[in-house]
Structures are given as C-alpha cells and as structure tokens.
Amino acid sequence: MRITLSERMKAFGTSIFSELAAYKQSKISQGCEMIDLSIGSPDLPPPAFVMDTLATLVKEGKQYGYPLSGTEEFHEAVADYYNTTYNVKLNKETEVLCLMGSQDGLVHFPMVFADPGDIILVPDPGYTAYATGIAMAGAVPYFMPLRKENKFLPDLSSIPAHVAERAKIMILNFPGNPVPALATEAFFKEVVAFAQKYNIIVLHDFAYSELYYDGHKPISFLSIDGAKEVGVEMNSLSKSFNMAGCRIGYLCGNKQIVQALANFKSNLDYGVFWPIQNAAAAALRKGAAFCEQNRQIYQSRRDRLVEGLASIGWKIDSPKASMFVWAEIPKGWTSTDFTYALIDKANVVVTPGQAFGPHGEGFVRIALVQDEEKIRQAIANLAKSGIFER
C-alpha cells in the first residue's frame, strides 16, 4: 500500500528539538553526561496544595465524565486573578475560555480568524507554535523582526500599509520565547492604535507573565485602554506554576474573539479533566507566594549562568523576565554549528536561534531548567571546551 501525505504536511518537517534530542541521546549512549538547557520544561514541582487537590479529586468517581468546557470555578479564578494582579476586569462567563495549555490555543487560533492567503504578523524570532498555527490555517506569515537595537520590540512603522491592510492577526509575546524582552506601555498603546487603524486582531501570548526579575513586572496587554476592543491575551499555568504536564491554560479578553474560539474548540475536544481545572483554580487563587519563591529560584539561576559565562569570556545580556537567556554567540559561528559544537565539546545542549526564525541567527536560547549545581558544571565544561579561546 502506498501512503501519501496531505499537501499540508509539507509545512511540518522534523523539528530542531527532535534532532537535538536524537543527537543528545546518541552522545548519552556513548557514555557522555549531557546537561540539557534546550527545552523550556520546568524541572520543579507545582505548589504542594495543587498536588494535594489533584490527589484528592482523582479518587472521586464523579470526576471522570466529559468536562466539555471550563468550570465556573476555573473561569471565576481567572477573572479574579486578572483583577487582583493586573487590575483588569473580565466577565467570567463571556471573556474567559479554558484551554488545554496555551499551545492548544496558539495552534488553533489562526484557523478561526484567517483564511488561506491571509497575512498574520508574527515576531521573528518567535515561538515555533506560531508557525504551526499559521501553516494549519494556510495563512502567510509576515515577520516582524525583533532587533537588539530596538530592545527586541517590533517596529510597527516599518510594516508596509499594503501588508497591514491584508493582515488579520498580530501575534505578540512579552515576556517572550525565545527572546525574553518586556513590552512597554507606550509600545502596547501603539499596538492598539495600529490594530484599530487596520482592523487587526491582536493575540498576546503571556505565558511567562509570572517569571520576572528585579521587580520588572510585565504589563498585561489587556490593561491598556482599548486593548479589549482589538484583542485577547493567552496564558498558561505550565511555566508560572510548574504545571506543564497538566495541560491547562486560558484565553481572555474580547468576548467575540473568545466565543469564536470556544465554538471552534467545541467541535474538537471534550475539555480539560475536572481535577486539573480545580487544581489550576487553586493555583490562581493561592499561588502568589509560590510564584515569588519560583521567581527567586529562576533569578538565582539566571545570575549564576550570566556571571559564570562572563567569567569564561562569553558576555551576554541578563534577561529581566522569562525562563530563557537569549545569548549572542561569538563571531565566526552559525547558531546551528555553535550549538553542535557545545554538544560535542562541552556536553551542553542549547537551541540554535535560527530555529525560531531568520532573525534568530547569531543567537542561541538557553533555558534555566537545571539547578545551580548543573549550571556550574555546564560552565566548567564550557570553560574546558576550548570554544572560547578562538
């Protein structure tokens, strides 16, 4: 039998993450002890009260029906969290949608609002799920470069009018992945005006909202006047509360946009397991102290990494937020060659910047997902590798 794939599958080749994982595994089979700083998967557990909630509820037989949608408790917890944390008022019934993690929402979102050939404005470099969602919709990406000289904020004035007039969606991500930049109030106001002028839906991916350092608290897009008229914000409990495997997140903001995605998803899945929704609601209501503790751990790791790399001659910018370091690589390397050199010579795995878009070339992404002892060992390995003696 001859198996043929759809034309759509041409957009989905083997990901760099799979390639790196396979190469890492081959090194491990050779006896190498690898230190993986490539994947942004939290290595720490969620709050104890979250685990206790799950442990209790999974023993109740009545929890195992189809959830179909978000519970009132979860929606109310999201609305209360936004009110308390960002002074943003949300209608829990019409302006909040439960998701199976933000990846679920990000991939499906373009299919609801864009037709084949429509333009979607997307950050470059940007999270790989954006490209997946655009490809699924058959839409066309227009890359908004994130340049160091512009503090890694898109230059909206450089977008040609004929492009903006065809654009249906603008995707933003602050604090970002892979670039851990922060948006300013002035920038978000510019975004709102731009979206209003060209009738563009704004999707702000806010997955790293609770991971910030030195008091640089990120701004919610929805806290800007007029933002709810043009857009929505998507968030996840994966990073903020170390609940990555639970697969729960949410969309909030403009009720027409929220309800359109809710209608689409009602045809795709049966909702998030009730115990997970209850545990997530508890995290949103009682997790402020946990988030502060989590921030301190990540900040300490960040400082250990940045200071350690500087000591061996690799000077990089210290991020104000997110769980990543966006590190400019030494001259004379491509990001992919540099990544494989780190694996071969230092047993350290990072992600090449070009995996996130054309403007990612010249950088690598380093995830703060190992404890400080592992970070010290990674720096020691790099120091002995000879790479920084070129």
Secondary structure, DSSP 8 states (H G I E B T S, - for coil): ------GGGGG----HHHHHHHHHHHHHHTT---EE-SS----S---HHHHHHHHHHTT-GGGGS---S--HHHHHHHHHHHHHHH-----TTTSEEEESHHHHHHHHHHHHH--TT-EEEEEES--HHHHHHHHHHT-EEEEEE--GGGTT---GGGS-HHHHTTEEEEEEESS-SSS-----HHHHHHHHHHHHHHT-EEEEE-TTTT-B-TT-----GGGSTTHHHHEEEEEESTTTSS-GGG--EEEEE-HHHHHHHHHHHTTT-----HHHHHHHHHHHHH-HHHHHHHHHHHHHHHHHHHHHHHHTT------SBSSEEEEE--TT--HHHHHHHHHHHH-EE-EEGGGG-GGGTTEEEEE--S-HHHHHHHHHHHHHHSGGG-
